[in-house]
Amino acid sequence: MLSKIRRQDCLDQYQTFPLRSYDYDKDEEQFFYPKVFKSYILTLASKSFKGHVNSLGIELTRLIRAFHADTLIFLGDTKTPWLYQSNDYKPVKEAQEYLTAKKIGKRFNGALQVDTVELLMFIKHLAWLTRCNAALPYFHFIDNGQNMIGSICKYGNLHLDTLNEQADEIFKSYIDSSKFDFGDKNSCYNRFGKTSAISGRQTII
């Protein structure tokens, strides 16, 4: 199941979400990121991005179950709507059609609460949107207990922050039985193409 939450209602309830806005007086971006306990970059051994996103959905579902959670909440770090950027690249178009079928309108910029049954399909589409639509915000997720913050980068890696020591212990217990490998900043590159350019990636000029 996927359900919508108004942006302000989500921020009132979950105050650890990272945020980004532009200060026109100072002519610079302003950032909020909560204090974290530890930060990780997690990778998966995959031969294609299509197979990679399927594995990512499976492992992320296993991760939230380790935290005894049954949903994740996803929110963009700016007020830009989920469907702000159109893209005719097939997997991205399918992702946009998926959101439209879930009653996500073109102006909706709130949060999406996704349960474990829906998560595999949602992650598949979110990963393609993140990979190819450069004009969209960074979409972060948290669990209901606000124990962790995560996001999927355009290269398909999972960036995860634990927010307290107990959450970090749960994460480390889970990771030993997962298919994730620990990465670092050098792990974020286009390993699914012959060049650094990402197929289908576009922005709005």
N, C-alpha and C positions, 0 to 999 in steps of 0.2 A: 504494500500500500504506500502511496505517496500523497502527502497532504501539504497544503500551503499554510504559511504563517506570515501575517503582515510584518513588514520589515521592522517597524518600531516595536511591535509586540515581541518579536524575537530578541531584539537588542535589550529590551527591558528585562526579559527573563534570562537571557544568556549573555552576560556582560563581558565574557572572555573573548568574544569574536574579534579578530583583527579587523581594523578599519583603515581606510585610506581616503583622503579628500584633498582638494586643491585649494590652497589659500591664495586668492588672487591679490590680496594686499601685499603679501610677501613674495608672490610669484614663485611658489614652491609647494610641493606636496607635503601634506601632514600625515603622519602615520601613528596608529595605535597598535601595539602588540602586547599582550599580557606577559607578565613574568612567567617564565617556564622553568621546569626542573631540569630536563635534558632534551636535547634535540637530536633527531636521527634523520638520515636519508636512507630509504630502503629500496632496493632494486630486485628485479626478478630476471632469471635467465629465460629469455624468450627469443624466438626466431623471427617473429613478425609483430607489428603493433596490434594487429587484430587478435592474435593469440594472447598477447601480453595483457590486453585490457580484460580479457576473460579471466586469466589467472589472478589479476589484480582484484577483481570483484570477489573471487572466491576467498582469497587470503584476507581481504578487508572484512568480509563477513565473519570469518573465523576469529579475527582480532576483536571485533566488538562483542562477540559471544564470550570471549575470554574475560571481558569486562562486565559480563552479565547484563549487557545492554541489548535491547531489541530494536533500536532505531538510531540513526544518525541524523543530525540537522545540518544542512548545507546552506551557506549564505555567502554572497559576493561581498568583497571588501569595499566596494563603492556602490553608489545608488544606480548604477547602470543595469538595465533589465537583462534577464536571462536570454531573451531573444532579440537583443539589440542589433546583432550583426547577422545578416543573411549570408549563406555560403552554399553554392551549388555542388560542392565536392560531396560525392555520394554518402560516405559515412556521417558527414556533418549534417547534411540535409536530413538523413534518417534520424539523427539526434534531435534536430529541431522539430521534426514531425512527431517524434515520441513525446516531447514536452507539450506540444500543441494538443495531442490526444489526451494528455493528462490535465487539460484545462488551464495550461499556463499561457496567459495572454502576453501580447507584445510589450506591455508596459509593466508587467509584474517584476518587481525587484526584491521581493521578500525572500523568506527562507523556505526550503523544502525539507520536510521531515520524511525520511525514507526508512521503511522497516526492512528486516533481514530478507524477507521474501522478495522484495522489489530491488534490493541493493545490487545484485549482480547485473541486472539490465540497466539500472541507473548509472552505475559506474562505467559501463561500456560507453554509454552516450556522453556522459560528462567528460570522459577522457578525450573523446574526439572533439568536443566543443573547445576544451582547454587547449588541445594541440593545434587546432586550425583557426580558431577565431581570436585573433590577437587583440581585438578591441574590447573583449569582455573583461570583467574584473577577475581577480583571483578568487576562486571559490574555496572556502575553508569549511571543514566540518568539525563538529564536536559531538560528544556523547551527552546523554541527558544529565549525567552526573558532573559534567565539565571536568573530566579527568585528563582529557587529551584534546589536542588540536591537530588536524591534518589537512593536507592538500595534495593534489596530484599536479605535478608540473607538466609542461608541454612535452617533455621527453618521456613521460610515463612513470616517473619515479614518485614514490610516496614520501612526502616530507611530514614527519610526525614529531610533535612535541608532547612530552608528558608534563603534567602541571603540578604533580606532587610525587613524593617518594613512593607512596603505596601504588600509585598508577604505574610508576616506572618499574616496580617489582613485578607487577602483573604483566606488563609488556615484555620484560626480559624472560619471564617464564614461558610466555607464548612464543616468542621468537625462536626458541630452540627447536620447536616442533613445526615451524612454518617453512615455507619455501623462499622466504625473503632472505636476501643477503644485505649486509651493511655496506652502504656506499659512502661517498663523500662528494664535495662540490665538483670533483672531476668526473663523477658518474653522470652528470647532467649534460648529455650531448646527444646528437641524433644518431643513435646506433641502428636505426631501422632504415637508413638510406645511405646512398653512396656519397652524398655531400652533406654539408651542414644545413642546407635548405630542407625544410619540412614540406612534403607534398601536401597541397591543399591549404596551406597556411596563408591567411589573408588578414588585412586590417581595413579600417575605414579611414580614408584620407579626407 
